[in-house]
Amino acid sequence: MGRRLAMNTVAVFITVVFWGWLWGVPGALVAVPVLVVFKVICENFEPLKTIGFFLSGDEGPLNEAKGNDDSQPASASQ
């Protein structure tokens, strides 16, 4: 029913520090929801998909681009 939302830990930390510096405590509280909205927008627009994948903290699409398929064990490919 629900989906897991993975976020890049470094991006979340930098976002909270930046918005906390800019707006104080209210900025730090609003930082993560704003980042999540930005991530969803990036994932749904083709030119911004790279940013969306970076913010997700998932290596899935980047592994496919490199040709690394970790879904099969090494013994099965021999």
C-alpha positions in Angstrom: 0.0 0.0 0.0 2.7 2.5 1.0 6.0 3.2 -0.7 9.3 3.7 0.9 10.8 7.2 0.5 14.6 7.0 0.5 16.4 10.3 0.8 20.1 11.0 0.4 21.4 11.6 4.0 24.0 14.2 2.9 21.4 16.2 1.0 19.0 16.1 3.9 21.7 17.3 6.3 22.8 20.1 4.0 19.2 21.2 3.4 18.4 21.3 7.1 21.6 23.3 7.9 21.0 25.7 5.0 17.3 26.4 5.8 18.1 26.5 9.6 20.8 29.1 8.9 18.5 31.1 6.6 15.2 31.0 8.7 16.2 29.5 12.0 14.1 26.8 13.7 11.1 27.2 11.3 13.4 26.8 8.4 14.9 23.6 9.8 11.4 22.2 10.4 10.3 23.0 6.8 13.5 21.9 5.1 12.8 18.2 4.7 9.2 18.5 3.4 10.4 21.1 0.9 13.3 18.8 -0.2 10.8 15.9 -0.6 8.5 18.0 -2.8 11.5 19.1 -4.8 12.6 15.4 -5.2 9.2 14.3 -6.4 9.1 17.1 -8.9 12.6 16.2 -10.2 11.6 12.5 -10.5 8.6 13.4 -12.7 10.3 15.7 -15.2 12.7 14.1 -17.6 15.4 16.8 -17.7 15.6 16.7 -13.8 15.6 13.0 -13.3 19.3 12.9 -12.5 18.8 15.3 -9.6 15.8 13.2 -8.4 18.0 10.0 -8.5 20.7 11.8 -6.5 18.2 13.0 -3.9 16.8 9.5 -3.6 20.0 8.1 -2.3 19.4 4.9 -4.4 22.0 3.6 -6.8 19.5 1.7 -9.0 19.6 3.7 -12.2 23.2 4.6 -11.9 24.2 0.9 -11.6 22.2 0.1 -14.8 24.0 2.9 -16.7 27.4 1.4 -15.7 26.3 -2.1 -16.7 26.5 -3.5 -13.2 23.6 -5.8 -12.6 23.7 -7.0 -9.0 20.4 -8.8 -9.2 22.1 -12.1 -10.1 24.7 -13.9 -8.1 28.3 -14.1 -9.5 28.1 -17.9 -9.7 25.0 -17.8 -11.9 26.8 -15.7 -14.6 29.7 -18.2 -15.1 
